[in-house]
């Protein structure tokens, strides 16, 4: 399986105390996908109302909520936006882009939440969209 890394580095893990890199990812494929998602994100950015962002900010500020509860709020917001934004693209792609755009908007609204928002978004994408990302990466032909 391939794992996309936000910092541009290959993903890896420690095995018996040594760093082992995950399978090589074609960087050009990742660049193509990132450019496509960024373009879609720019379109969606205009459609997301401040109220949705502010509601999520309040959930993230509530330290009594568990990571799982925050992820559920993120999921509900993404799914609601995906239904409300008319799109002829795959539902999973729209949800992936919406999750990333929401993360950006929340972090811009309340920078102190960046770490919690990023972690929640990664968890959400890993739980809900991992298989879609793997299919998307393997479908790109250079």
N, C-alpha and C positions, 0 to 999 in steps of 0.2 A: 504494500500500500504506500501511497505517496502522501506526504504531509506538506501543505503549503506553510511557509514561514513568513511572517510579516516583516522580518528584518533582512530578508534576501539571502539568508544563510541556509545551508542544507540542514535538515533536521538530523539529529543524532541522539544517541543515548550512551550511558556508560554500561559496559558489560565486562565483568571481572576487572573493574578498575580502569579499563581502557575505553577511549572514545571510539564508538562504532557509528559510522554514518549510515543513514538510511539510503535506500536505492537512489541513484542519481536522477535528478529531475532536469528535464530539458529547460534551461532558463528562458529560451525564446518562447516556449509554450506558456510559461508563467507570465512573461511580459505581455503576450497577446491577450491572455485571459484577463490580466489586470487592466489593460487598456480598455477592453470591452466593458468590464464591470465599472470602471471609473466613468465612462461615458454614460452608462445607464444611471449610475449614481447621481450624476449631475442633473439628469432629467428628473429623477425622483426627489431630489433635494428640495425642489420648488414646491412639491406637492405635500410635503409633510408639514402639518400645522404645528405651531408652537405649543398648543395645548397638549398634544401627544408627547412631545419632548418634555414639557414641564411635569406632566404626570409621571413619566418615567424617572425624571430627576428626583421627585419626591420619594418614589419607591427606593431608589438607590441611596438616598439620604437616611432612610429608615434602617438603622443598624439592628433593629429587632428582627428584620427579615433575613432568613437564611439565603445562602447562595441559590439553592433550588427554587425558593419562592421568587427571588429576583429574576431568575431565568424564566420562570413561568410568566411573569409580567412582561418580560421582553418578548417572549414567544407570542403572547396574546396581542401585543402591540404590532408586531411584525405581521401576524396573520390578519389582523384587522386592516392594516394599511394595504396589504397585498390584495384584499378583497375590494378595497375602496379605490385603488389606483387602477384605472383601466389599462390593461396591458395585453399585448398579443404574445408576450414571451412566456416561457415556461414558468410555472408557479414557483418552482424551487429557485430558479435564477432570481426572480423578483424578490423572494424572501431573503436570499443571500445578500443582495444589494441593499435591501431595506435595513437589514440588521447592521450592515456596515455604515450606512448613512445615519441611522439612529445613533450609533456609537459616536460618530463624529460630532453630531449635533449636541448630544448630551455632554461630551467632553468640552465642546466649545462653550456651552452654557455654564458648566460647573467644572472647571479644570481639575479641581481636587478629587473628582470622582473617576478620573481617567483609569487608574489601575483597576478599580472594582468593575467599571463598565467594560473595560477590555476583557478582563477575566470572564465576566458573564457572557459576553458576546462569543468568545472562543468556546466556552462550554455549550452555548446554544447551537453554534454552527457545528461543533463536533457531534452533538447529540442528534440534531435534526437534519443536517445537510451534508454530513461526511460522505455518504455514498454518492450524492449528486456531484460533489467536488471531484471525487475520484473519476466518475464517468466523464465529467467535463474535461479534465486534464487528459484523459486517455483518448478523447474524441478529437482533439485538435491535431490536425495533420499539417506538417510544414511542407 
